Amino acid sequence: MSFQKSRTRIISTPISAATPANETVALIAGYKIANRGRSPLWIVTEGIDWFWTPLPVPTDKPYPPQSRPVRLPRDPLMPGEQREGFGENIVLTPDQRGTMLRQEAAVIVYGLVVYRDAFEKLHETGFCWIYQRFALPVGWDATTNDWGEQLTGWEQSLWILMDGPEEYIRHT
């Protein structure tokens, strides 16, 4: 995946509670950052955003505005060290969840993190991931020798994480 090409690694995961199909659901963005380099680093600014979008993923959105103070750890991140935190949440309506189950839409997390290395040099890590929610077939139909057309709902479906468009990947 794209985050393995960089000295820093930023991972974001959606967390949701059980929600009836006819209600909105709030996903909480969990963040992890890891230092894969050989010297400490300090987070200077960050701009990270989540959004629901129909597919295909747009490739022309500018990075979210950089902000301080940052939500990611500000004290030195030592080589091999990893930290976690929680950030924004996103609310999905039942209609948006339905489009995701039909693979017509996805939740995107993307952004740019600026960090400083031990030599005071600034670096940027830009990233983008596509979170899709795949419905699963309910059962095998022996009469047609095929999976039936009935699919699971939101609660029984699976999150699939994929790299986003290359336009958002940046490593300096």
Secondary structure as GFF3:
##gff-version 3
##sequence-region A 1 172
A	DSSP	three_ten_helix	2	5	.	.	.	ID=ss1
A	DSSP	beta_strand	8	15	.	.	.	ID=ss2
A	DSSP	beta_strand	25	35	.	.	.	ID=ss3
A	DSSP	beta_strand	41	54	.	.	.	ID=ss4
A	DSSP	beta_strand	82	92	.	.	.	ID=ss5
A	DSSP	alpha_helix	94	101	.	.	.	ID=ss6
A	DSSP	beta_strand	105	117	.	.	.	ID=ss7
A	DSSP	beta_strand	122	134	.	.	.	ID=ss8
A	DSSP	beta_strand	140	141	.	.	.	ID=ss9
A	DSSP	beta_strand	146	147	.	.	.	ID=ss10
A	DSSP	beta_strand	158	163	.	.	.	ID=ss11
A	DSSP	three_ten_helix	166	168	.	.	.	ID=ss12
A	DSSP	beta_strand	170	171	.	.	.	ID=ss13
###
